[in-house]
Amino acid sequence: MEASPGEVQDDSKDRKSFGRKLLVFTLLSGLAYSLGYIHYKYVSHLFENDRNFLYLSDLEREMSFRTEMGFYYSYYKTVVEEKPLLAGMYKIIFDKLVEYPKDVNAMNRFNIIPEVIIGAMYRYFEPWLNSTQYRECHMVERGPGHSPVESCVGIGQPVFFYLEVIWWLSGLTVAALFLHATMLSQSVLGGLLAVVQYFTNHAECTRVQWAPNERENLAAPLLLLQAWLLTLQLRETSNNRILKLEILTLFINILCLLFWQFTQFIFLTQLVIFFVMEQLKIIDVKTFALILYSHFCSLHTAVLLLQGNDMLKCSLYTTFLITISIYCLFLSYLRIKVQSHLDLFVETWLVILRISLVLCLSWYLKKLFSEYLEVEEDSHVWDILYSKFTDYKTFHSLIYTCSEVFDFLKISSVVNMMRSLLIPLVLVSCINVTCHWQHSATEKCARETEDAAERDRKQGDKNDDEDSGIENNTDVVPKKEPTKIDPLLLYLRNIQVESAIFYNISQMIVYGVMAVLVMRLKLLFSTHMCLVSSLIFNKKYYTLPKSFSKYIPIMWAILIVPILTELSKNITKEMSHIGEFNDYPQEELLLWISKEAGAGAFAGSMPISATVMLSTRRPIVTHPHYEHLEARQRAYSVYKMYGKFSLNDLYLELNKYRATYLIVETKYCYGRSMKRCSFEDIWDVEAPALKSNPKLCHTLLTEPVDHFYPVFRNEHYAVFRIHDFSVRYMPRTFDT
């Protein structure tokens, strides 16, 4: 049976459409990969320039991972070195090193899933990587007074494999940004502008080149992918595609929650935005319920994989998700159809009431869950926020707020983003979008008003004809009143806000508030501004007269010149930074601990404790992961050595944790701060009654004291052996 000409023509159109889609997909994928690869090479080069990493020994490389970086890397090292893999997992789940003398489930507490995944990948590829093709070693001279060291390079070396994965993730960040911006602006030029702005404001958008394995650097590409999938879902109309996007979003949500403990706060803001959008009828209940479903499943899966993480179980994100799920199931149909000013007034107050009730109930449930499960893991977060707006200060809040990354957003960051035209482009894009929505609504209102007037005119003509045709009829025929149109209700009915654009702009504003409060979060704000700036290339949102439309490309050409100038300056500045890592006093300390120190746990500051655990595999009392109540209590006890307490107070605190050695650092003991953020200043705020006492660390470093016996000393570090309180020295007795 031969096909009809119409069927042949339709088949030809389908093939052409498929060919076009395949071509677009190939070009976009190729561009995304190329941009991601450029960023991968760029950040790896910056990292090498900063530390001269290729020519460091294994010990120096581990030392260069300061504080949290070394802490997280130690778990990757455990997975890689322990044979078999299950032995490494056992050591992580029953960690005897991190909070001596107790066992800690590191999988539950520390968001180290990335290290476990990368470590397992290395173990899988290890048979192929252990060859001269992927690893070569050489001796490095280190100057007079220091012996040469062996340095092995290549992805066959565990540390380089670890960094290689992180550099590729940073490349994925740029690729995801390009795809998201291209889809949002519906223009490849918009995607390219977002990437150019990302490189121009590189220092504001990422820290991966200086702190590779910080949790936010690992979660950043996943958060961008998640936002991209949500934007696709909001624009999609096909149920099959929405289902596929929902499954992908679910998977990405799980990874985000596993990779970074702060993700729960980001997802909380996301749910609040979508709830407000549902209340304003920007999205319908069905779309909102699908988003809730993906969050609900991902939350339960993440809690399961984190083996019951308390901070996540009792988070405000969890309780808010429960509250709005109840609303969607039982109360979402209780809405008023607005047909008059009174209806509008009542519905407005009901929207405010519903949002307020949901927030209050979520907060109440969070307090209830926390009290019932005796969880205080995130109490420091609220203390930090409270201390930023009041005179409230504690040791724990000052430990955070005295750190530059937890300070308010610097004016210099805003100036840099103004100079690169990022902020002006974002403002123009938002104004264009808002004016387009308002203009579209106004046009629709005008058309409806004209249509209603036309209907009234025709009805009036018809009534006149009927009146003239009836001469002797005494019955009074009621005339139809002209249609009354309320302008406000008509405007509200006709305004159509694009949900995907509204969500991304709202999320950017929320990120902005978070960045102002905590500078470390500016990477979320800056990256999302790069994304929103891409809307400048969407001609649909320009409300200019048609006669001016031909000048838009000229305006873009003029704008791109200063942006490219700033891009060139920023890349030159970052590439010109040349450094080299060395810390001989710390290296001397670590070698002494490895070779000469006896068994026992070490107490010290959080940064040096993390390095001791990583490089010497000795147990420690404190660690840099501060998001746990007991970890904060341990740090409080150990840091008393930099306060003005008595020797006996410190001795009793350290014996409580069965510490054998105490590491005192001169920079913390004698350091000064213009912001009054030295440990002496912090302890004067925490314990003002002890201000007149001498510093305990100074006494330890300058005088012989009971219970603390010096066993090691160099210009930066001093180690004291702590007398074991359980040992009793009894005098001899003689019978006479």
Beta strands, then each sheet from edge to edge (+ up, - down):
strand 1: 136-140
strand 2: 149-153
strand 3: 601-603
strand 4: 659-665
strand 5: 708-713
strand 6: 717-722
sheet 1: 1+ 2-
sheet 2: 3+ 4+ 6- 5+
end
